[in-house]
Amino acid sequence: MRSPTEIQVFVSNPSDVNTEKEIVEKICERINSQLATINCDVRYLVKEWSKLIVKFAVNPQEEIESLLGVYDIYLIRLKNLELF
């Protein structure tokens, strides 16, 4: 059996938009279930920045990148964003 191709989905969001993050996770789970029924070797894997254990003594962005590795899709959701 071949290992599935993983599509890495990086989700970045503040805690006030957890509902939206949970929707992304459910969508990916549903897609994975549907792909499995047709024996498709693709799987969506959600990675969430808030679940990473980050070292405080290093540059936060560099630490996130080293823990996440490569990702294919980057989703960010900001709530009540006012630019001006």
DAFENCOR-V542729 format. One record per backbone hydrogen bond with DSSP energy under -0.5 kcal/mol. NH is the residue of the N-H (numbers start at 0). CO is the residue of the C=O. Records with the same first field share a line. If there is no record, write none. Layout:
NH: CO ; CO
This chain:
4: 40
5: 3
6: 4 ; 42
7: 5
8: 6 ; 44
9: 7 ; 72
10: 8 ; 46
11: 9 ; 74
13: 76
16: 13
17: 14
20: 16
21: 17
22: 18
23: 19
24: 20
25: 21
26: 22
27: 23
28: 24
29: 25
30: 26
31: 27
32: 28
33: 29
34: 30
35: 31
36: 32
37: 33 ; 34
38: 35
39: 34
41: 39
42: 4
44: 6 ; 42
45: 43
46: 8
48: 10
50: 47
51: 48
53: 51
57: 54
62: 58
63: 59
64: 60
65: 61
66: 62
67: 63
68: 64
71: 7
72: 7
74: 9 ; 72
76: 11
81: 79
82: 80
